[in-house]
């Protein structure tokens, strides 16, 4: 009976992991398609993104329900419990990545239906590639239980933040030099902001992977601490936290 229960638990856990990776693959496609539509105005890509967003929402509900059932039926310990808790939290960030990709697609539709003046989008393409790599790497880190790769994703978010600020400065310059570009530039700001938020959500997921594998909560503790914890080099409490058992 115990062996049967253990086999069922393993199968249920693997199903959760597999579904989450599938969900991530759909979100990856959404980001790629929404960004590809920016310079071309391809509304077929926009419609694809919007359809995929519905699929992402279904994944979120299905996986969340499956996690709840596993927790109710079994008593997972150690990394298995951390995996379920991490996935439960990561679901929200993954779904929000999909929401941001849909926002990009909807903004593209609005821009091209309004036939707004063209603004170069080279910087946004590079930014999009950066967040796309982050998401791909966090899914890889999750699949391989690789905290080192997850820590690299946490660090990568700093570069995305720099790219967001640079894009914002350049778009403001466009608006100041040619007021006719204001409407299009504002839409481009919305797109850049959506990409930056995807980076933030992906960083959150990377921190959850580190927690899942190492049992260390690295949220709000900085990139260097995340990297140390990922390497297993620092098990001491942060300076502003008392040791376990002390008030």
N, C-alpha and C positions, 0 to 999 in steps of 0.2 A: 504493500500500500504506500509506504514511504517512497519507495523507488518510483512508483507510478506518479506520485505527487511531484517528486523532484523533476521527473521528465516533463511533466506538464508545465511546471514553473519555468524550466529552461526554454521550452517551446514558446511560452507566452512572452518571456523576456526577449527572446530573439525576434519575435514578431514585432514587438514595440520598437526595438532597435532598427529593424528593417524598414518599418513604416516611416519612422522618423527620417531615415536617410532618403527614402523615396520623396517625402515631403520636401526635404532640402533640395533634391534634384529639380523639383518643379519650381521652387523659388529661384534657383540658379537660372533656369530658363527664362523666368519672368524678368529678371534683372537684365539679362542679355538682350532679350527681345525689346524691352522698353527703351533701352539705350540705343539699340540699332535703329529704332524708329525716329530718333531725334533728328539726324541729318536728312533722312529720306522722307519723313512724313508718311511712312507706310502704315495705313490704318488697319490693314489686315493683321499686322503685328500687334497693334494696339488691342484689337479685338481678342487676339490669342491670349494676351496678358490678362485681360478681364475674365476670360473663361478659366484660365489657370487659377486665378484668385479664388474662384468658387471651389476648385479642387483642393486648394490649400486649406480653406476653411473646413472642408469635410475631413481632411486628414487630422486637423486639430481636434475636432470633436471625437473622432474615432479613437485616436491615440489616447486622449485624455480619459475616455471611458474605459479603455483597456487597462491603463495604469491603475485606475481606481479599482477595477475588478481584481487585478493581481494583488494589490495591497490588501483587499478584503479577504481573498481566498488563501493567501500564503503569508508567511512570516519571513520575508527576505532579510538577510543580514549583510553587514559590511558593504562591499562594492555593489552588490545587487540592489540593496536598498538605496544607496547613493545614486546608482544609475537611474532608478525609477524617479527619485526626487529631482534629479538633474533634468531628465527628459521632461518632466512635468513643468519645470520652470522654462526650459529651452523652447518648449512649444509656443509659448507666448511671444518670445523674441522672434522665432522663425515666422510665425503668422504675421507679425508686424513688419518683417522684411518684405513679405508678400504685399502687404498693404502699401508700403512705400513704393514698390515697383509699380503697383497699379496707379498710384498718384502720378508717377512719371509718365505712364502711358496716357492717362487722362489729360495731363498737361500738354503732351505732344499733340493730341487730338485738337485741343483748344487752339494751340498755336497755328496749326496748319489750316484749320477751318477759318481762322481769322486772317490768314495769309499775311502773317506778320513778317517784318523785315528780318533777313537772315543775320545771325551772329555766329562767328566761328565757335565750335564746341570742342576743340582739341583738348582743352584742359579737363572738360567733363568726361571725355572718353577715357583719359588716363585715370581719372578718379574712379570711374565705373569699373575699369579693369582692376584697380586696387581692391575695391570692395568685393568684386567677383572672386578674386583670389582668396581674400579673407574667408568668404563663405565656403569656398571649395576646401580650403585647408582646415576649417573648423569641422566640416563633415568628415574629412579624412582623419583628423585627430580623434573624433568621436568613434569612428569605425575601428580605428587601430588602438584605441585607448592610449593615445600619445600625448602626454601632458607637455612635452617639450615643444611640439608643433603648436599646441594650443597657446602656449606662452608667446610664441612668435606672432600669433594672430593678435594677442593683446597688444603687443608692441606695434604692430602694423597700423592699429587704429590711430596712433599719433601722426603717422604720415598722412592718413586720410583727413585728419583734422587740419593739417597744414594745407593740404590741397583745397579743402573747402574754403579756408580763409583767403587763399590766393585767388580762387575763382571768384569769390565775392568782391575782392578788390578790383579785379579786372572788369567785372560786370558793372560795377559802380562807375568805373572810368568810361565805359561805353556810354552809359546813360548821361554822364556829364558832357561828353564830347558831342553826342548826337541825340538830342531829346526824342527823335523819331524812333529810337531803339528801345525806349523805356518799357513798353508793354512786353516786348520779346525778352528783354533783359530780366524783367521781374519773373517771368515764367522760368527762365534759365536759373534764377536764384532758387526758385521752388524745387527744381530738379536737383540742383547741387545739394540743397538741404536734405532732400530725400535720400540721396546717396550717402551723405554724412550720417544720417540716422541709421541706415542699413549697416554702416560700419560700427556704430555704437551697439546695435542689437547683436551683431556678430561677435563683437568683443565680449558682450555679456555671456554669450553661449560658450566662448572659449574659456572664460572663467569657470563656468559650470563643468566643463570637461576636466579642468584641473581639480576641482572639488570631487568630481566623480571618481577619478583615479587615485588622487592623493589624500582625499579627505580634508583638504585645506581650503578654507574660504578666503579667497584672495580679492574679493570685491572691495573697492575703495582703499586698497593698500598699496597701490602703485605698481608700475610695470616691473621694476627690479625685484620686488617681493614675489610677484607672480612667477618670475623666472626662477628665483631661488627655490620656491616651493615646488615648482615643476621638476626641478633637478633633485629635490629631496635634500637640499642643503641647509634648510632653515626650519626647524620645528619649534623654535622659540616663539613666545607670544610677542606681538607687536609692542613697541615701547609704551603706547597709550592704553594697553590692555593688561589687566592683572593676570597672573598665572591661574590655571584652572583651579577652582576650589576656593579662591580668595575673592572677597567682595571689593 
